[in-house]
Amino acid sequence: MAKKKGGAKKDDKGKKGKVKKEGKKLGALYNVSGEKIERKNRFCPKCGPGMFMAKHKDRIVCGKCSYVEYSKKES
């Protein structure tokens, strides 16, 4: 029976550990001034109030129903 040759172990393959990203805090979606609360992001037109749409570089997306609005390119 042939001997097994030593090779790279699982930890030696150059893989890096995963870095956990910190998400947005709920307080980042609102501006509170006095007794008024102003919402920073828009609500989804399909899902209704309570579902915020995410702002990306070139679009606004609903995370629940995948509704997308693309922003116009300014030339």
LOVEXKE-322166 format. One record per residue (C-alpha): residue in three letters; x, y, z. Coordinates in steps of 0.1 Angstrom, whole numbers. Each point is the difference from the previous one (the first is absolute). Layout:
! residues N
+------+-------+-------+-------+
: type :     X :     Y :     Z :
+------+-------+-------+-------+
:  ALA :     X :     Y :     Z :
...
+------+-------+-------+-------+
! end
This chain:
! residues 75
+------+-------+-------+-------+
: type :     X :     Y :     Z :
+------+-------+-------+-------+
:  MET :     0 :     0 :     0 :
:  ALA :    14 :    34 :   -10 :
:  LYS :     6 :    27 :    26 :
:  LYS :   -20 :    32 :    -2 :
:  LYS :    20 :    30 :    -9 :
:  GLY :    -2 :    30 :    22 :
:  GLY :   -18 :    29 :   -17 :
:  ALA :   -16 :    32 :    10 :
:  LYS :   -24 :    -3 :    29 :
:  LYS :   -34 :    17 :     1 :
:  ASP :    14 :    29 :    20 :
:  ASP :    30 :     5 :   -22 :
:  LYS :   -18 :     7 :   -32 :
:  GLY :     1 :    37 :     4 :
:  LYS :   -36 :     5 :     8 :
:  LYS :    -9 :    29 :    22 :
:  GLY :   -26 :     0 :    27 :
:  LYS :   -33 :    17 :    -6 :
:  VAL :    -5 :    35 :    12 :
:  LYS :   -34 :     8 :    14 :
:  LYS :   -13 :    33 :   -13 :
:  GLU :   -20 :    22 :    23 :
:  GLY :   -34 :    10 :   -15 :
:  LYS :   -19 :    32 :     2 :
:  LYS :   -15 :     9 :    33 :
:  LEU :   -38 :     6 :     1 :
:  GLY :     7 :    36 :    12 :
:  ALA :    18 :     7 :   -32 :
:  LEU :   -33 :    -1 :   -19 :
:  TYR :   -16 :    28 :    19 :
:  ASN :     6 :    37 :     9 :
:  VAL :   -15 :    11 :    33 :
:  SER :    -4 :    37 :     5 :
:  GLY :   -22 :    11 :    29 :
:  GLU :   -33 :   -19 :    -3 :
:  LYS :     4 :    -6 :   -37 :
:  ILE :    13 :   -33 :   -15 :
:  GLU :    13 :     3 :   -36 :
:  ARG :     8 :   -32 :   -19 :
:  LYS :    31 :     0 :   -21 :
:  ASN :    -8 :   -28 :   -25 :
:  ARG :   -32 :    -4 :   -20 :
:  PHE :   -27 :   -26 :     6 :
:  CYS :    -7 :   -27 :   -26 :
:  PRO :   -30 :     8 :   -22 :
:  LYS :   -10 :   -37 :    -2 :
:  CYS :     6 :   -10 :    36 :
:  GLY :   -13 :    32 :    16 :
:  PRO :    11 :    19 :    31 :
:  GLY :    25 :   -17 :    22 :
:  MET :    22 :   -15 :   -27 :
:  PHE :    29 :    22 :    -8 :
:  MET :    18 :    -1 :   -34 :
:  ALA :    38 :    -2 :    -1 :
:  LYS :    20 :    26 :   -17 :
:  HIS :    28 :   -13 :   -23 :
:  LYS :    23 :    19 :   -24 :
:  ASP :   -23 :    -2 :   -30 :
:  ARG :   -34 :   -13 :    13 :
:  ILE :   -24 :    -2 :    29 :
:  VAL :   -11 :   -36 :    10 :
:  CYS :   -26 :   -15 :    23 :
:  GLY :    15 :   -30 :    19 :
:  LYS :   -34 :   -17 :     5 :
:  CYS :   -16 :    -1 :   -35 :
:  SER :    30 :     9 :   -21 :
:  TYR :   -16 :    32 :   -15 :
:  VAL :    27 :    20 :   -17 :
:  GLU :     1 :    37 :   -11 :
:  TYR :    30 :    10 :   -21 :
:  SER :    14 :    35 :     2 :
:  LYS :     6 :    19 :   -32 :
:  LYS :    35 :     6 :   -12 :
:  GLU :    10 :    37 :     0 :
:  SER :    22 :     9 :   -29 :
+------+-------+-------+-------+
! end
